[in-house]
Amino acid sequence: MKPRNSKNRKKRKTSRVATRTRKTIVLLSGSTGRTVNEVVRAALAQFGDVDIDIVRRNHVRSVRNALKAVDEAAQAKGLLFHSLVVPKMRDAVVRKAQTHSVPTVDVLGPALSALNDHLGQAPRRRPGLSYQLQKEHFDRIDAVNFTLRHDDGCMMEDLKLADAVLVGPSRSAKSATCFYLAYHGIRAANVPMVPKWDLPPELRQVDKDRVIALTMSATRLQSIRRERVRLMGRAGPFDKYTDMRAIRAELREVDRIAARHGWRRIDVSYMSVEEVARNVISTIGL
């Protein structure tokens, strides 16, 4: 019995030692916490496999809640990292951390101070600006990928997910406009309107306010198509493609279908791609 009790006491002692050596880090942020988390993770990578508890307190917008994070760090005898940019909140955290002897690291403060001195310009001190910049970047990537997959009538099954759908005859700047919109984070798709070709049912299911018909004068469209045929070496049957009578009939059909479905139209005859895109954004209200 005696040896067994001795062994149990040894196990309990070892357990208490393991508990005491486990460290706590509190991450405090006024927004998503991505900045402070990445900084701490990058630093921890230099220490190999460490046994720690990471407590995240994100979207903290009041002094009261920020001070609660300090209390947590104090109770756990932990280390506090923060990326607070609002001076009132940051100062309150620093004061309380000093009172409770909580080691505190301001991951943005030194950088903000250095940039303030170097640029001669005060920071905006708004939480979440870094996240917003990253979000805009990833939104653009998502929009470009969406537009690539939905160019020229492809992947019609999820057409309703588009922010804007451009329809119109061949060479009416649909694709170029869609990619310009995508660069600005707008998920754009385009569907060609081909003579004597029924509209896909998926297009009819899209909210009519998000569909724009691009059209242009017959003379301008003929000129663009002729240049296209010339660059292609006139391969294939292009008589009707560049025939003025056929083009006029095609444009009348576009107008008729757009009117029937309640789609708004933009005459892009002499507009740049940027101008067309601005008109689309304004018309749809994006």
ROMAR-914456 format. One record per residue (C-alpha): x, y, z; residue number from 1. Coordinates in steps of 0.02 Angstrom, whole numbers, plus 50000, padded with zeros to 5 digits. Each point is the difference from the previous one (the first is absolute). Layout:
<nodes>
     c1     c2     c3  num
      X      Y      Z  NUM
...
</nodes>
This chain:
<nodes>
     c1     c2     c3  num
  50000  50000  50000    1
  50138  50120  50046    2
  50091  49995  49832    3
  49834  50025  49909    4
  49958  50155  50103    5
  50174  50067  49969    6
  49977  49975  49814    7
  49831  50089  50003    8
  50075  50146  50095    9
  50136  50010  49870   10
  49872  50001  49859   11
  49900  50138  50084   12
  50157  50102  50025   13
  50048  49978  49817   14
  49825  50051  49947   15
  50010  50159  50106   16
  50168  50044  49924   17
  49931  49975  49823   18
  49852  50113  50042   19
  50114  50135  50068   20
  50112  49999  49847   21
  49858  50022  49875   22
  50001  50181  49944   23
  49857  50114  49948   24
  50001  50134  49867   25
  49853  50120  49980   26
  49974  50080  49830   27
  49897  50160  50004   28
  49935  50089  49845   29
  49871  50130  49953   30
  49961  49908  49839   31
  50024  49823  49931   32
  50163  49969  50093   33
  50086  49941  49842   34
  50146  50121  50018   35
  50045  49960  50180   36
  49971  49814  49971   37
  50118  49994  49851   38
  50136  50096  50092   39
  49991  49884  50151   40
  49994  49843  49893   41
  50152  50058  49902   42
  50094  50031  50163   43
  49947  49834  50078   44
  50064  49908  49848   45
  50176  50043  50061   46
  49973  49902  50160   47
  49954  49830  49929   48
  49865  49895  50082   49
  49943  50097  50154   50
  49855  49961  50115   51
  49894  50157  50014   52
  49821  50059  50013   53
  49955  50139  49879   54
  49848  50102  50052   55
  49928  50110  49863   56
  49896  50153  50038   57
  49950  50077  49834   58
  49881  50140  49949   59
  50026  50086  50168   60
  49931  50176  49979   61
  49980  50060  50180   62
  50126  50043  50136   63
  49904  49890  50122   64
  50017  49844  49894   65
  50182  50038  49962   66
  50037  50008  50187   67
  49916  49830  50023   68
  50133  49928  49885   69
  50134  50074  50114   70
  49915  49916  50149   71
  50004  49833  49908   72
  50185  50018  49966   73
  50033  50049  50182   74
  49904  49852  50070   75
  50092  49879  49885   76
  50168  50086  50031   77
  50006  50015  49812   78
  50068  50113  49866   79
  49887  50125  49910   80
  50022  50047  49817   81
  49886  50132  49924   82
  49976  50093  49837   83
  49891  50140  50069   84
  50004  50162  49899   85
  49876  50107  50099   86
  50109  50103  50120   87
  49873  50004  50143   88
  49982  49812  50002   89
  50185  49966  49977   90
  50050  50118  50142   91
  49873  49921  50118   92
  50068  49826  49961   93
  50180  50055  50028   94
  49959  50082  50168   95
  49906  49849  50066   96
  50131  49879  49936   97
  50134  50097  50094   98
  49894  49999  50158   99
  49978  49810  49991  100
  50178  49966  49940  101
  49938  49924  49837  102
  50135  49999  49864  103
  49924  50087  49850  104
  50054  50011  49818  105
  49927  50131  49883  106
  50026  49923  49828  107
  49946  50156  49903  108
  50052  50143  50113  109
  50185  50013  49952  110
  49960  49985  49815  111
  49865  50135  50011  112
  50115  50117  50095  113
  50143  49975  49878  114
  49887  50029  49849  115
  49922  50152  50083  116
  50173  50078  50021  117
  50061  49949  49828  118
  49844  50051  49902  119
  49954  50149  50105  120
  49822  49937  49999  121
  49894  49933  50142  122
  49925  49824  49979  123
  49812  49984  49980  124
  49988  49891  50156  125
  49852  49900  49936  126
  49990  49814  50044  127
  49986  49877  49856  128
  50083  50102  49862  129
  50130  49865  49967  130
  49863  49868  49989  131
  49900  50112  49883  132
  50149  50017  49883  133
  50026  49812  49998  134
  49814  49969  49977  135
  49996  50115  49849  136
  50149  49906  49926  137
  49919  49829  50023  138
  49833  50066  49937  139
  50086  50051  49839  140
  50080  49828  49982  141
  49832  49916  50030  142
  49914  50115  49874  143
  50132  49969  49866  144
  49987  49812  50024  145
  49811  50010  49990  146
  50007  50103  49840  147
  50125  49880  49921  148
  49883  49854  50034  149
  49848  50094  49935  150
  50069  50079  49843  151
  49904  49981  49836  152
  49854  49903  50074  153
  50099  49869  50097  154
  49943  49919  50163  155
  49821  50062  49988  156
  49942  49895  50148  157
  50057  50130  50128  158
  49973  50156  49895  159
  49884  50069  50134  160
  50152  50025  50114  161
  50065  50138  49886  162
  49991  50182  50055  163
  49979  50050  49819  164
  49957  49903  49842  165
  50039  50081  49832  166
  49911  49941  49843  167
  50016  50058  49822  168
  50059  49957  49825  169
  50175  49942  49958  170
  50135  50136  50012  171
  49899  50115  50112  172
  50138  50007  50134  173
  49915  49879  50120  174
  50154  49903  50053  175
  50116  50150  50014  176
  49872  50092  50106  177
  49974  49849  50112  178
  50185  49984  50037  179
  50013  50185  50037  180
  49855  49980  50123  181
  50081  49846  50076  182
  50160  50096  50034  183
  49893  50113  50108  184
  49929  49854  50098  185
  49837  49981  49901  186
  49952  49823  49951  187
  49951  50023  49819  188
  49943  49874  49870  189
  49954  50019  49817  190
  49885  49905  49885  191
  50007  50023  49810  192
  49838  50031  49907  193
  50013  49898  49840  194
  49872  50019  49859  195
  49866  49863  49999  196
  50064  49929  50164  197
  49885  49982  50149  198
  50055  50085  50160  199
  50057  49877  50133  200
  49871  49975  50139  201
  50132  50044  50132  202
  50007  50176  49930  203
  49813  50023  50022  204
  50019  49956  50184  205
  50121  50143  50034  206
  49927  50156  50079  207
  49962  50115  49852  208
  50079  50147  50092  209
  50169  49913  49992  210
  49995  49967  49813  211
  50063  50132  49879  212
  49987  49988  49811  213
  50146  50078  49908  214
  49959  50065  49828  215
  50076  50117  49871  216
  49969  50078  49831  217
  50000  49881  49852  218
  50138  50100  49914  219
  50115  49990  50151  220
  49966  49815  50027  221
  50034  49961  49818  222
  50166  50093  50009  223
  50055  49904  50155  224
  49950  49833  49926  225
  50088  50033  49836  226
  50161  50037  50094  227
  49976  49841  50100  228
  49979  49898  49840  229
  50154  50081  49924  230
  50106  49955  50152  231
  49936  49821  49991  232
  50052  49985  49817  233
  49820  49987  49939  234
  49991  49817  50048  235
  49825  49927  50001  236
  49830  50060  49937  237
  49989  50183  50056  238
  49882  50072  49869  239
  49852  50024  50117  240
  50115  50046  50145  241
  50052  50161  49912  242
  49846  50028  49890  243
  49915  50165  50040  244
  49823  49934  49975  245
  50034  49850  50113  246
  50080  50110  50133  247
  49851  50118  50003  248
  49881  49853  50019  249
  50109  49931  50140  250
  49999  50166  50093  251
  49811  50016  49982  252
  49984  49826  50075  253
  50111  50050  50148  254
  49890  50153  50032  255
  49842  49896  49987  256
  50059  49866  50122  257
  50067  50130  50123  258
  49834  50093  49998  259
  49903  49838  50025  260
  50101  49951  50153  261
  50014  50174  50074  262
  50189  50009  49980  263
  50077  50171  49993  264
  50110  50043  49851  265
  50162  50095  49977  266
  50056  50062  49829  267
  50188  49967  50001  268
  50034  50059  49822  269
  50136  50125  50040  270
  50036  49964  50184  271
  50163  49937  50072  272
  49994  49843  50107  273
  50021  50109  50156  274
  49850  50106  49949  275
  49893  49847  49967  276
  50047  49927  50170  277
  49958  50163  50089  278
  49831  50002  49914  279
  49967  49820  50052  280
  50046  50039  50181  281
  49890  50154  49999  282
  49853  49913  49915  283
  49999  49850  50115  284
  50047  50101  50154  285
  50153  49898  50049  286
</nodes>
